[in-house]
Amino acid sequence: MGMVLVLAWMAAVLYASIPCYWFLVQPLANFWRQKRFPFRAILPLWLLIIGGLTALTWPWHTLQLYKTSWAWLPAVALFAAAISVYRRMRAQFGVANFTGDAELRPPDATATSAPRLVTSGMHARVRHPIYLAHLCMLLGFATGSGLAVNYGLLAFALITGMFMIALEERELERRFGDEWREYKRRVNAVLPSFRRAQSFEGARPQCACENHVAPPGNPISPARPEGTLRQ
C-alpha cells in the first residue's frame, strides 16, 4: 500500500502542475512561435515546476487524513469520468491540442476560412472539459489515497486553474465577442450542466485557445467517432 500512496502523490504532483504548464504556453504563444523547437525550452521549465512541487510537498507525502481501501471506489468513478472526457476531447481535437503543439504552430497562410468557436459536443455542457477531466483525476488521487498533501495540491490546482481559465476566457471574449458572452452566460465553466445541450457555433476570427476552436476548413461535429488523451 505504501507504493500505491507514493504513486498517488506523484500523480497528484503531475496533475497539479498542468495549469502552470499552460501558463508557460498560452500567454507566451507568440514568443514560442518564433522558436524552431519551443518544447526544448518549455518541457525543462515544466520539469522544474514539477520538481519544485515535489520538493515542497515531500515532507508531508505520507501523511494521511484517513485510511480505508473503500475510498478507492469513488476514486475509480472519478478516473472513469475523466478518461471518458479525455477520449471525447481527443476525438474532437487530436493529441496536438492536448500538448499545446497546435497552439504554437505558425498561422496557416493557405487557410480559406477562419476557425470557429466550438460550442458543441462536450462544450455544450461545460466550457472547459479538459480542465474538468484534470480535476477529476486529481480529486480521484486525493480521495483514494487520503493524503493531506494531495488535497493541498488539489487546492493549488483549483487556484492556478482559475487564473488560467480567466486568462483564456479573456482572449476568447476578445476574439469572439457577443457569441462568446452568450455562450458563457448559458454554459458553466467547469461544473457540467445536464440540461438539454445547445450549440451556438458560428464563423469567427482565429483564436489561440485550442480547446474552443475548430481549425480552418475542418468544422467540428459532435457526432464524430470517439477515440483516447490537451489543455
N, C-alpha and C positions, 0 to 999 in steps of 0.2 A: 504493500500500500504506500510505502514511503516513496517509491519511484513514481507511482501514479501522481502523488501530490507534487513532486518536483516537476513532472511533465506538465501538470495543470498550471503551475506557477509560470513556467517558461512560456507556455502557450498564451497565458494572460498577458505577460510582458509584451509578446509579439503583437497581439491584437490591440493592446492599449497604445502601442506606438504608431498605429496606422494613421490616425489623424495628423500626427506630426510628419509622417511621410508625405501626406498631401499638402501640408504647409510648405514643404520643400518644393513641391511640383507646381501646384496651381498658381500661387501668386507670382512665381518666377518663370512662368511658362515661356514668355517672350525671350527671356535671357537664355533659358536652356535650349530653345530652338536654334540659337546661333551657334551652339556647340555641336560638333560632329558626333560625339558619343556622350550625351549628357548623363547617362546612367553610370558612367565611370566615376562621376562625382557624387551623384545622388545616392547611390547604394552605400558607399562608405559613410556618408553623412547619416543615413538611416541606421546603419550598424552602430554608429557612435551613440545615437539616441537609444537604441535597444540596450547597448552596453551600459549607458547611464541609468536607465530604468532598472536594469538587473542589479547594478551596484547599490542603488538607493533602496531597493526592496529586499535585498539579500538578508539583512538582519532579522527580518520577520517572515521569511519564506516558509517556515514550518509551523507558524502559529495558526491554530485552527479555532474558529469560533464555535464549531460543533463537529462531532464525529459520528457519522452514520452513512452506511453504504446506500441507504434508501434515497439519499439526496441526489444520487446519480440518475434516478428515474426522471425527475423534471429536467435534469441537465440534458439527458438524451433527447427529450422532446424539443428542447431549445436548439440542440445541434441539428436535429432533423429539419426544423423550421428554417434555420439559417442555410442549410445545404439546398433546400428547395428553392429559396430565393436566389442563391448563387447560380443554380442551374438555369433558372428562368432568365436571369440577367446576362449570363454568358451567351445564351441562345440569341438574345436581342442585340448585344453589343460586342461580343467577342472578347478574347483574352487581352487584346491590346488596350482596351478601355479599363480593364481591371488594374493593369500595371501602370497606366499613365502614358504608355508609349504613343498611343494615338493622339494624345493631347500635345505631345512635344514634337510631332511631325510638322514640317512647314506646311502652310495652306496649299491646297491643291489648285494650281492656277488653271487647270483644264476643266474644273467643275462647271457644269452648266446650270446648276440650281443651288440655292442656298440650303444649308441644313435647317431642320425643323425642330421645334420644341417638342419633345416626346412626352405625351400625357396619357398614353395608352398602356395596356399590359399592366405590369406591377405599378407603374407610375400613376395609374388611375386610382390607386388605393393609398399610396404613400409617396411623398415627394422624393424621399431618399432611401430607396430599398436596399442599396448596398450598405449604407450605414446601419440600417436596421439589422441586416444579417450579421455584420461585425459585432454589434451589441448583443445579439442573441448568443453568438459563440462565446463572447466574453462573460456574459451572465451565466451561461452554462458551466464554464470552468469555475466561476466563483461559487455557484450554487452546489455543484457536485463535490468540490474539494472542501468547502467550508473554510478556506484560507482567508484570514483577515486581509492579507496583502492583496488578494485578488479582488476583494470588494473595494479596496483603495484604488487599484488600477482601473476598476470599472468607473469609479467616480472621476478619475483623471481623464479617461476616455470620453466620458459624457461632457466634461467641461471643454476639453480641446475640440471634441466633435461639434459642440455647439458653436464655437467660434469658426470652425471650418465651414459649417453649413451656412452661417451668416455671411461669410466671405463669398461663398459660391452663389448664394441667392442674390447677393447684391449685384454680381456680374450678370446673372440671369435676368434680373429686373432691368438692368441697363440695356441688355441686348433685345429682350422680347417685350418689354413694356407692359401694356394693358393685358396682353394674353397671359403673361406670367402672373400678374397680380390677380387675375380672375382665377387662374389655376391654383394659386397659393391660398386664395380665400376658400376654395372648395375642398382641398386635399390637405391632410395633416402632414407634418414634416417627417416624423419617424414612426409614430403610432399608426398602424394601418386602419383604414376605415373599411367596414364590411357592408357599407351601403352599396346600392347598385352602382357599379363602376361607370364613369363617364369619361369621354375623351374630348379634349379641347384643342386638338392639333391644328396648326396652320403654318404656312410658309413664312419664315422669318430669317433675319441675317444670321451669320455664323456666330457660334458661341463656343468658348473653350471648355465649358463644363460638361465633360464627357458623358455622364450618365443621364443627361437630359436631352441630348442632341442626336438626331439621326443624320448621318453623313449625307453629303450631296448626292442626289441620284440614287439613293438607297433608302427609301422610306421604310420605316419600321412598322410591322404589323403585329398585333398581339396574338395572332393566330399562327405565327411561325413555330416550327417544331422545336421542342426543348432539347437542350444539350447538357456540362458541369462547371467552377471558379475560373474587380476593377482591378476606385473609389475609386 
